[in-house]
Structures are given as structure tokens and as C-alpha cells.
Amino acid sequence: MAGGEHRLAEFSRYVTRDMDETHAAIAAHYYDLRLEVTGPVRDFGTSLTVVELGALTAGRVSFGTGMRMSFGEPGVYHVAMPDAGGFDLREGSGTALTASARRAVFFDPGHGIRVDEWTGDCHSLTVKIDKPALHRQLEILLGRPLPRPPRFAPCVDISQGPGLSWANLVRWSLLESEVSQGLLHQPIIAGRLEQTLLEGLLLAVDHSYRAALAAPPPAMRPAAVKRVMDAVREHPAEPYDAARLAEIGQVSLRTLQEAFRKHVGMSPTTYLKEVRLLRVRQTLLTSAPGTVTVTEVAHQWGFAHLGRFARRYRARFGESPSQTLRTA
């Protein structure tokens, strides 16, 4: 699963005509946001159904009247898919995008989001996705670390093909809120749906790694190499050394090194450092300002010697880790 363990799906349901209650409900599952009624106030009434699926929060929301809102939160992606009605969305200073029953919008709330012209008849599916979890799932599908974060297209066709399939999976997960002791109350099913939604999104939306996903799979790596790569990707901060990696691979150290050089293009310890460096960069880029230090993040991902870590980081990414953190 995306988080390495099975989790229960958690359902919540809210119906209210109170603005403060609306704000509290949305903030509890999504974001602290500014809400403004732009249509007839007498028609305002919020309906919100939410299911928590580990790395994803899926919901359906309506307000009964015209609305305007703004919010921002780093470390996540968001997909909004109207079932009826629509709205305009602007990410940072970018061009306004229109979401409709045929076209969803994919955006990064860390850039600051403003929603205008939310129509009174709008009922929208709304999915928040943990950014590191989606990146890890992409690494698993590609079978290698990401040299840089993916760039996603801002719109998704949900009228046909994989976009429609993905939207229907989200709808099904919300319908389960009405089923007493349904399948999503089983952790193994909830975990598999979480993984399927992460993988499905990567196949439904255009992004900078779509061509790589569509390419023929690489030749099968030896089992020893796969065991080590899986262990390192799952727990990169563990105190591995060459002997332990060979033990995980269930082969001699020399055999493992030769297999890695042939099938991965680097030694197993170099692969470990590469995965750790990418995790550090991902954490620095997605952390809220003032919440972490470079030292804390380096230690979190298994780097004990900060001087060597900083040199490796600069050589790999062309900037210091502190520069990355300031950029974020």
C-alpha cells in the first residue's frame, strides 16, 4: 500500500446551513480556507460527505448557492471534478481554469488557490492527495527513483477513458458511506483502493513521466536486485551497510554489486544514497516554511555526516539543501 500498511476507511457526513460549521468541517478534512457567499444567502446550505483513504481524502460537496473561496496548503495535490454545475479556479497568478462535468482540474494548493463563480447547482467530487505518496507510487510504477518531481497537466478529461474510470472509482468510494459494514470497512480493501486510486491517477492525468509509463517495461531485474530496491524504497532511512544489503538480497556482496551495476547502472550503496537524496529534496520542497531544518531532514533520511551530505546534495541538484528549503 502507499503507506506500507493496511488502513481503515473513515467516513464523515455534514449537513449544515451555518458558515462557521461549514468552515470547520472543510478545514478538518481539507484546508483552512476563506469562504464567501456570492449568490442568494437564503439558499446557502452545505452538504459534505468525506472518506479518508490513507494518502487520499475523497469527498463530495455542494453549497446550494454561488460561492467564492481561497486556500493554500503545501505538500498535497488536489483534483476537483464537478458532477453538476462548475466553477473557475486560478492557481497563483496563473490563467483561470474552468471545471465542469466533463473536465476536472488538477492543481497544487501550495501555490495558493482562488475559486470563483462556483455555481449554485455545483456538486463536486474533491480529492486531496498526499504529494510524497503519489511520487512514491510513481517511482514504484517506473521501477526507479524520480530524478525530479513530476509536472502535471492542469486539466483531466473525465468524460471518457481513464479519467472517467478514475472519477467513477472516487464515486464508488463515497457510495460506500451508505453501506453498513461494506467492503471499505475491511482494511485490506481500503488499502488496495488507496493504491489503485494513486496508480489510476498517474495513468489518467498527463504528466512529465507519462511517456516513461507507456514505454515497454525494462528487462526483468534479478530477484536479489528487486528485493534490495524494494527494501530501500520502502525504508530508506534504515541504517543499511553493504553486508546488510547483501543479506536482504540473499546473495553474496560481490554478486549483488555486479547485478546492480549490470541492471541498475550503479552500486547498491550508490542507489541507497540516490534514494535518500531524493527523499531529502522532496521533504525540503514540500515542507511549510519554518517547520523543518536541513539538519533535521538529513537525519530523518539517514544522513549522519552533514558535510558529506551537503556536498553530495549540491553535486546532485546544483544547489545547497538550504537553498532548496528557502525556495520551498
Phi, psi and chi 1 to 4 in degrees:
 res  aa     phi    psi   chi1   chi2   chi3   chi4
   1 MET       -  168.8  -54.7  -54.6  119.1      -
   2 ALA   -59.2  -37.6      -      -      -      -
   3 GLY  -100.2    5.0      -      -      -      -
   4 GLY    83.6    6.7      -      -      -      -
   5 GLU  -154.1  161.3   59.8 -174.5   25.0      -
   6 HIS   -82.6  139.8  -60.2  -51.4      -      -
   7 ARG  -132.5  150.0  -71.5  178.0  -93.7 -149.3
   8 LEU   -74.0  145.1  -73.7  168.5      -      -
   9 ALA   -80.7  137.7      -      -      -      -
  10 GLU  -119.6  123.8  -61.4 -179.3    6.3      -
  11 PHE  -103.8  144.6  -64.9   96.9      -      -
  12 SER  -139.9  149.6  -58.1      -      -      -
  13 ARG  -140.4  132.4  173.1   86.2  167.5  120.5
  14 TYR  -133.2  135.0  -54.2   88.0      -      -
  15 VAL  -136.8  118.9  177.7      -      -      -
  16 THR  -155.5  153.3  179.2      -      -      -
  17 ARG  -109.7    9.5  -61.4 -178.4   66.0   84.5
  18 ASP  -100.0  128.8 -176.0   89.1      -      -
  19 MET   -66.1  -40.2  179.5   62.4   78.0      -
  20 ASP   -64.1  -40.6  -70.6  -22.0      -      -
  21 GLU   -66.2  -37.7  -68.6  178.8   -1.8      -
  22 THR   -61.1  -48.2  -64.8      -      -      -
  23 HIS   -60.3  -44.3  178.9  -85.8      -      -
  24 ALA   -63.9  -40.0      -      -      -      -
  25 ALA   -66.0  -45.5      -      -      -      -
  26 ILE   -67.6  -41.7  -64.5  174.6      -      -
  27 ALA   -64.0  -31.9      -      -      -      -
  28 ALA   -66.1  -30.1      -      -      -      -
  29 HIS  -113.5  -24.2  -62.0  -77.8      -      -
  30 TYR  -124.0  -89.0  -69.9   98.7      -      -
  31 TYR  -141.2  154.4  -43.5  106.4      -      -
  32 ASP   -78.3  115.4 -173.0   11.8      -      -
  33 LEU  -134.9  165.7   76.2  172.8      -      -
  34 ARG  -100.7  127.9  -64.7  178.4   60.3 -175.4
  35 LEU  -118.3  138.3  -78.4  170.5      -      -
  36 GLU  -141.3  128.6  178.2 -174.2   -6.9      -
  37 VAL   -80.3  126.2  175.2      -      -      -
  38 THR  -112.3  -14.8   58.4      -      -      -
  39 GLY   -98.6 -165.8      -      -      -      -
  40 PRO   -60.2  122.4  -23.9   34.1      -      -
  41 VAL   -63.6  -33.1  174.9      -      -      -
  42 ARG   -62.9  -21.3   65.1 -179.6 -179.4  -84.5
  43 ASP   -90.9   -5.5  -65.5  -25.5      -      -
  44 PHE   -65.9  128.5  174.4   76.6      -      -
  45 GLY  -166.2  122.3      -      -      -      -
  46 THR   -94.8  134.0  -60.4      -      -      -
  47 SER  -124.8  122.2  173.1      -      -      -
  48 LEU  -138.3  122.1  173.8   64.6      -      -
  49 THR  -116.9  133.2  -58.1      -      -      -
  50 VAL  -133.9  140.5  178.0      -      -      -
  51 VAL  -126.8  128.7   56.8      -      -      -
  52 GLU   -94.2  122.8  -58.2  -82.9    0.2      -
  53 LEU  -126.3   64.2  -72.5  165.0      -      -
  54 GLY    65.0 -106.7      -      -      -      -
  55 ALA   -77.8   -5.3      -      -      -      -
  56 LEU  -124.4  144.5  -59.1  102.2      -      -
  57 THR  -121.4  114.1  -60.5      -      -      -
  58 ALA  -109.8  140.2      -      -      -      -
  59 GLY  -151.5  168.8      -      -      -      -
  60 ARG  -130.1  129.3  177.4 -178.1  -76.7  108.2
  61 VAL  -135.2  145.3   62.9      -      -      -
  62 SER  -145.9  155.9   63.8      -      -      -
  63 PHE  -122.3  -11.7  -61.5  105.4      -      -
  64 GLY    79.9   -5.5      -      -      -      -
  65 THR  -156.7  172.4 -169.5      -      -      -
  66 GLY   -65.4  142.8      -      -      -      -
  67 MET  -139.4  160.0  -61.7  -69.0  -67.9      -
  68 ARG  -136.1  142.9 -179.2 -177.8  -63.1  126.2
  69 MET  -152.4  159.4   63.0 -163.6   78.6      -
  70 SER  -147.5  147.4   59.8      -      -      -
  71 PHE  -165.0  169.9   53.7   90.0      -      -
  72 GLY  -163.2  140.2      -      -      -      -
  73 GLU  -159.3  122.9 -179.2  176.6  -46.4      -
  74 PRO   -76.1  163.7   28.4  -33.3      -      -
  75 GLY    87.1    4.7      -      -      -      -
  76 VAL  -138.9  160.7  -63.1      -      -      -
  77 TYR  -111.2  167.9  -66.5  120.9      -      -
  78 HIS  -147.2  139.0 -161.9  111.7      -      -
  79 VAL  -122.7  127.6 -178.3      -      -      -
  80 ALA  -118.8  129.6      -      -      -      -
  81 MET  -134.9   95.4  -54.8  177.0  -76.7      -
  82 PRO   -62.1  135.2  -21.8   33.6      -      -
  83 ASP   -86.0  -28.2  -83.5  -28.4      -      -
  84 ALA  -150.8  156.8      -      -      -      -
  85 GLY    67.5 -154.2      -      -      -      -
  86 GLY  -179.2 -175.6      -      -      -      -
  87 PHE  -163.1  164.0   56.5   85.1      -      -
  88 ASP  -104.3  140.1  -69.6  -18.4      -      -
  89 LEU  -131.6  138.2  178.1  142.3      -      -
  90 ARG  -126.4  128.0 -170.6 -177.2  -57.8  -87.2
  91 GLU  -101.5  112.2 -174.4  173.8  -13.1      -
  92 GLY    60.3 -129.0      -      -      -      -
  93 SER   -99.9   17.0   58.4      -      -      -
  94 GLY   -74.7  179.6      -      -      -      -
  95 THR   -72.5  142.7  -56.5      -      -      -
  96 ALA   -66.2  138.3      -      -      -      -
  97 LEU  -115.0  143.5  -58.0  170.3      -      -
  98 THR  -105.3  123.6  -61.8      -      -      -
  99 ALA   -97.4  137.5      -      -      -      -
 100 SER  -144.1 -179.2   68.2      -      -      -
 101 ALA   -66.4  -13.6      -      -      -      -
 102 ARG  -105.5  -16.9  -61.4 -179.1   60.9   84.0
 103 ARG  -136.7  116.9 -172.8  172.8   77.8  162.7
 104 ALA   -87.2  162.7      -      -      -      -
 105 VAL  -116.0  139.0  -70.9      -      -      -
 106 PHE  -115.0  125.3 -176.6  109.5      -      -
 107 PHE  -148.1  166.8   55.5   89.9      -      -
 108 ASP  -110.5  105.6 -176.6  -18.0      -      -
 109 PRO   -63.5  -15.6  -23.0   34.9      -      -
 110 GLY   -64.1  -17.7      -      -      -      -
 111 HIS   -89.5   -0.3  -63.5  159.8      -      -
 112 GLY    84.5  122.4      -      -      -      -
 113 ILE  -123.2  137.3  -62.6  -60.2      -      -
 114 ARG  -125.6  128.3 -171.1  171.0   80.1 -113.6
 115 VAL  -111.2  123.6  174.0      -      -      -
 116 ASP  -121.6  160.6  -65.1  -48.0      -      -
 117 GLU    56.5   38.2  -55.2  -60.5  -29.0      -
 118 TRP   -69.0  113.5  178.4  -72.3      -      -
 119 THR   -74.4  154.2   60.3      -      -      -
 120 GLY   -61.1  -28.0      -      -      -      -
 121 ASP   -93.7   10.9   61.9  -17.3      -      -
 122 CYS   -76.5  126.4 -176.3      -      -      -
 123 HIS  -121.9  118.6  -65.3 -109.0      -      -
 124 SER  -126.2  135.3 -176.3      -      -      -
 125 LEU   -74.7  139.9  -60.3  170.1      -      -
 126 THR  -142.3  119.9  176.1      -      -      -
 127 VAL  -124.4  119.3 -173.8      -      -      -
 128 LYS   -97.1  132.6 -177.5  176.4   73.5  169.9
 129 ILE  -125.9  128.4  -53.8  108.8      -      -
 130 ASP   -63.6  123.8  179.4   72.3      -      -
 131 LYS   -64.4  -50.7 -171.5  178.1  -69.9 -173.4
 132 PRO   -58.4  -36.3  -26.2   36.1      -      -
 133 ALA   -65.0  -40.5      -      -      -      -
 134 LEU   -67.5  -38.8 -170.6   63.6      -      -
 135 HIS   -63.9  -42.1  -67.0  177.3      -      -
 136 ARG   -63.0  -39.8  -75.4 -164.3  -64.0  -88.2
 137 GLN   -65.1  -36.1 -157.0   63.5   48.6      -
 138 LEU   -65.4  -40.3  179.7   54.6      -      -
 139 GLU   -60.2  -41.2  -72.0 -178.8  -16.8      -
 140 ILE   -64.1  -43.9  -69.1  170.0      -      -
 141 LEU   -64.5  -37.8  -70.5  175.5      -      -
 142 LEU   -80.5  -23.9  -67.7  171.8      -      -
 143 GLY    77.0   23.7      -      -      -      -
 144 ARG  -162.0  159.3   56.4 -179.2  171.2   84.4
 145 PRO   -65.9  154.6  -17.2   29.2      -      -
 146 LEU   -84.2  125.3  -58.7  178.1      -      -
 147 PRO   -67.8  -24.4   23.3  -33.1      -      -
 148 ARG  -157.4  155.6   60.6 -169.6   59.8   83.6
 149 PRO   -60.8  149.6  -21.9   33.1      -      -
 150 PRO   -69.5  152.5   24.7  -32.8      -      -
 151 ARG  -108.9  124.7  -60.6 -175.1  -53.4  -82.6
 152 PHE  -103.9  144.3  -71.5   92.7      -      -
 153 ALA   -67.9  148.0      -      -      -      -
 154 PRO   -79.0  -11.8   28.0  -34.8      -      -
 155 CYS  -130.9  149.8  -62.0      -      -      -
 156 VAL  -130.8  127.7 -172.4      -      -      -
 157 ASP   -75.1  112.1 -176.7   -3.8      -      -
 158 ILE  -108.4   17.7   54.4  172.3      -      -
 159 SER   -92.7  -11.2   67.0      -      -      -
 160 GLN  -163.1  170.4   60.1 -175.7  -16.1      -
 161 GLY    59.1 -150.3      -      -      -      -
 162 PRO   -64.0  -29.9   19.1  -31.1      -      -
 163 GLY   -63.9  -43.7      -      -      -      -
 164 LEU   -65.1  -42.2  176.2   58.6      -      -
 165 SER   -59.9  -43.6  -64.4      -      -      -
 166 TRP   -65.5  -43.4 -166.6   79.0      -      -
 167 ALA   -60.8  -38.8      -      -      -      -
 168 ASN   -66.6  -34.8  -76.6  -21.3      -      -
 169 LEU   -63.3  -40.6  -84.2  177.2      -      -
 170 VAL   -63.5  -44.0  174.7      -      -      -
 171 ARG   -59.7  -42.8  -66.6 -175.2 -179.0   98.9
 172 TRP   -62.2  -41.5  177.4   81.1      -      -
 173 SER   -60.7  -35.4   70.0      -      -      -
 174 LEU   -76.9  -32.5  -70.4  163.1      -      -
 175 LEU   -62.2  -27.8  -74.1  173.5      -      -
 176 GLU   -65.7  -15.6  -77.7  -67.6  -73.3      -
 177 SER   -63.9  -20.9   65.5      -      -      -
 178 GLU   -93.9   -0.6  -56.8  170.4    4.8      -
 179 VAL  -105.3  113.2 -179.3      -      -      -
 180 SER   -66.7  126.2  176.8      -      -      -
 181 GLN    54.3   39.6  -62.1  -55.9  -51.7      -
 182 GLY   -74.4 -175.1      -      -      -      -
 183 LEU   -62.4  -32.9  -73.9  175.5      -      -
 184 LEU   -72.3   -7.1  -80.4 -173.1      -      -
 185 HIS   -81.6   -4.5  -68.9  -81.1      -      -
 186 GLN   -94.2  120.7  -58.0  -65.0  -35.7      -
 187 PRO   -55.0  -37.5  -25.3   33.9      -      -
 188 ILE   -65.8  -35.6 -171.2  171.4      -      -
 189 ILE   -73.6  -42.7  -59.6  -61.1      -      -
 190 ALA   -60.5  -41.8      -      -      -      -
 191 GLY   -65.3  -39.6      -      -      -      -
 192 ARG   -68.9  -36.3  -74.1  174.6  177.6  167.9
 193 LEU   -67.5  -39.8 -179.9   59.6      -      -
 194 GLU   -55.8  -48.3  174.5 -165.4    5.3      -
 195 GLN   -65.2  -41.7  179.9  177.6  -10.9      -
 196 THR   -63.5  -40.3  -60.6      -      -      -
 197 LEU   -66.5  -38.6  -75.0  169.8      -      -
 198 LEU   -64.7  -48.2  -70.2  171.7      -      -
 199 GLU   -65.1  -42.9  -68.0  176.7  -16.9      -
 200 GLY   -62.1  -38.3      -      -      -      -
 201 LEU   -63.0  -39.6 -179.1   59.3      -      -
 202 LEU   -66.4  -22.1  -68.8  166.9      -      -
 203 LEU   -96.4  -13.3  -63.1  171.6      -      -
 204 ALA   -96.5  -29.4      -      -      -      -
 205 VAL  -105.9  145.5   63.1      -      -      -
 206 ASP   -74.1  139.5  -73.5  -26.4      -      -
 207 HIS  -157.7  175.5   53.8   80.8      -      -
 208 SER   -71.0   -7.5   50.8      -      -      -
 209 TYR  -112.9   10.1  -69.1   92.6      -      -
 210 ARG   -62.3  -40.8  -84.8  -62.3  -62.4  -88.4
 211 ALA   -61.7  -39.7      -      -      -      -
 212 ALA   -65.9  -37.5      -      -      -      -
 213 LEU   -67.6  -34.0  -75.2  179.6      -      -
 214 ALA   -80.7  -14.7      -      -      -      -
 215 ALA   -70.1  155.3      -      -      -      -
 216 PRO   -56.2  141.4  -22.1   32.3      -      -
 217 PRO   -63.1  148.9   23.1  -32.3      -      -
 218 PRO   -67.8  163.9   25.5  -33.8      -      -
 219 ALA   -55.7  145.2      -      -      -      -
 220 MET   -60.2  127.5 -175.1   69.0   69.7      -
 221 ARG   -78.4  152.5  -66.3 -172.1  174.5  104.8
 222 PRO   -58.2  151.2  -23.2   32.7      -      -
 223 ALA   -57.6  -37.6      -      -      -      -
 224 ALA   -62.4  -42.0      -      -      -      -
 225 VAL   -65.5  -43.9  172.4      -      -      -
 226 LYS   -62.8  -40.8 -174.8  178.0 -175.2  -55.0
 227 ARG   -60.6  -43.3  -78.7 -167.5  -71.2  -93.1
 228 VAL   -69.2  -43.9  171.3      -      -      -
 229 MET   -62.3  -42.2  -68.1  178.6   72.9      -
 230 ASP   -61.8  -44.2  -72.0  -13.6      -      -
 231 ALA   -64.3  -42.8      -      -      -      -
 232 VAL   -67.4  -42.8  166.5      -      -      -
 233 ARG   -66.2  -35.8  -76.9 -161.5  -60.7  -98.8
 234 GLU   -74.6  -39.6 -171.0   69.5   23.9      -
 235 HIS  -136.8   68.8  -58.1  -70.7      -      -
 236 PRO   -69.1  -18.9   22.9  -32.9      -      -
 237 ALA   -84.8   -6.0      -      -      -      -
 238 GLU   -61.6  150.5  -71.5  -70.0  -51.8      -
 239 PRO   -79.2   70.7   29.0  -34.5      -      -
 240 TYR   -75.5  148.2  -60.1  107.0      -      -
 241 ASP  -131.0  176.8   57.1   20.8      -      -
 242 ALA   -59.1  -40.2      -      -      -      -
 243 ALA   -64.5  -40.4      -      -      -      -
 244 ARG   -68.9  -37.6 -174.8  179.3  174.0 -165.7
 245 LEU   -63.0  -39.2  -67.8  174.7      -      -
 246 ALA   -65.3  -36.3      -      -      -      -
 247 GLU   -64.8  -41.6 -178.8 -179.3  -10.2      -
 248 ILE   -63.2  -39.9  -68.1  169.9      -      -
 249 GLY   -74.5  -13.7      -      -      -      -
 250 GLN    62.8   34.9  -59.1  174.5   20.9      -
 251 VAL  -141.0  173.8  -66.8      -      -      -
 252 SER   -70.4  159.0   70.9      -      -      -
 253 LEU   -61.3  -42.5  177.0   55.9      -      -
 254 ARG   -63.3  -41.9 -178.7  175.7  179.3  179.7
 255 THR   -63.0  -41.9  -61.7      -      -      -
 256 LEU   -65.1  -43.3 -177.5   66.6      -      -
 257 GLN   -62.1  -42.8  -71.3  173.5  -28.8      -
 258 GLU   -66.0  -40.6  -69.4  176.4   -8.5      -
 259 ALA   -65.2  -40.4      -      -      -      -
 260 PHE   -64.5  -44.2 -105.5   80.9      -      -
 261 ARG   -63.0  -35.9  -71.5 -167.3  178.3   97.0
 262 LYS   -76.1  -41.7  178.3  178.3  179.1 -178.9
 263 HIS  -103.2  -17.5  -65.2  -82.0      -      -
 264 VAL  -117.7  -23.6 -173.3      -      -      -
 265 GLY    86.7   13.7      -      -      -      -
 266 MET  -159.5  167.6   63.3 -175.0   74.9      -
 267 SER   -76.1  161.7   71.2      -      -      -
 268 PRO   -62.0  -36.5   14.0  -25.7      -      -
 269 THR   -71.1  -34.7   52.4      -      -      -
 270 THR   -65.7  -40.0  -59.4      -      -      -
 271 TYR   -60.3  -42.9  176.0   77.6      -      -
 272 LEU   -59.1  -46.6  169.9   62.3      -      -
 273 LYS   -63.7  -37.5  -67.8  170.1 -173.7  173.7
 274 GLU   -63.4  -45.8  174.9   74.4    2.8      -
 275 VAL   -61.4  -44.2  171.3      -      -      -
 276 ARG   -63.6  -42.9  -74.4  175.8  171.2  174.1
 277 LEU   -61.3  -41.0  -77.1  172.8      -      -
 278 LEU   -66.1  -36.4  -70.3  167.8      -      -
 279 ARG   -65.8  -41.8  -68.5  -73.3 -165.4  -88.3
 280 VAL   -59.6  -49.5  168.2      -      -      -
 281 ARG   -61.9  -42.2 -175.8  169.7  179.2   81.4
 282 GLN   -60.3  -43.1 -167.0  173.8   67.5      -
 283 THR   -66.3  -43.6  -56.8      -      -      -
 284 LEU   -62.9  -39.3  -67.0  175.5      -      -
 285 LEU   -72.7  -25.2  -74.4  170.0      -      -
 286 THR  -109.4    4.3   58.1      -      -      -
 287 SER   -86.8  140.1  -65.4      -      -      -
 288 ALA   -66.0  144.4      -      -      -      -
 289 PRO   -54.2  134.3  -24.5   33.8      -      -
 290 GLY    81.9   -0.2      -      -      -      -
 291 THR   -93.4  -19.1   59.7      -      -      -
 292 VAL  -140.4  163.4  -61.1      -      -      -
 293 THR  -118.3  161.1   66.8      -      -      -
 294 VAL   -59.8  -41.4  169.6      -      -      -
 295 THR   -60.8  -44.4  -61.5      -      -      -
 296 GLU   -62.0  -44.0  -70.1  169.8  -14.9      -
 297 VAL   -68.2  -41.2  174.8      -      -      -
 298 ALA   -59.8  -45.6      -      -      -      -
 299 HIS   -65.8  -37.2  -72.8  162.2      -      -
 300 GLN   -57.2  -37.2  174.2 -172.4  -14.6      -
 301 TRP  -103.0   21.4  -67.5  112.5      -      -
 302 GLY    92.8   11.0      -      -      -      -
 303 PHE   -95.2  112.0  -71.1  101.8      -      -
 304 ALA   -92.1  -29.4      -      -      -      -
 305 HIS  -103.6  102.2  -57.7  -75.2      -      -
 306 LEU   -66.9  -34.7  -66.8  178.5      -      -
 307 GLY   -62.5  -48.9      -      -      -      -
 308 ARG   -64.7  -38.7  -84.3 -176.4  -85.1  175.3
 309 PHE   -59.7  -47.0  154.2   71.8      -      -
 310 ALA   -62.9  -38.6      -      -      -      -
 311 ARG   -66.5  -43.6  -72.3 -167.3  -65.5  -87.0
 312 ARG   -61.8  -42.5  -71.2 -166.8 -171.3  106.6
 313 TYR   -62.2  -47.2 -170.8   96.8      -      -
 314 ARG   -62.9  -41.2 -177.9 -178.4  -73.3  -82.8
 315 ALA   -64.4  -35.3      -      -      -      -
 316 ARG   -78.2  -41.2  175.8   65.8  175.7   81.6
 317 PHE  -114.6   -4.6  -60.0  111.6      -      -
 318 GLY    76.5   13.9      -      -      -      -
 319 GLU  -155.5  162.4   63.9 -178.5   14.4      -
 320 SER   -78.2  156.8   69.2      -      -      -
 321 PRO   -60.2  -33.1   14.7  -25.8      -      -
 322 SER   -67.2  -33.2   58.5      -      -      -
 323 GLN   -65.7  -41.3  -72.8  174.8  -49.0      -
 324 THR   -60.5  -43.8  -58.1      -      -      -
 325 LEU   -65.3  -39.1 -175.3   58.1      -      -
 326 ARG   -66.2  -37.3  -74.3 -163.3  -61.4  -88.8
 327 THR   -61.3  -43.7  -59.5      -      -      -
 328 ALA   -62.0      -      -      -      -      -
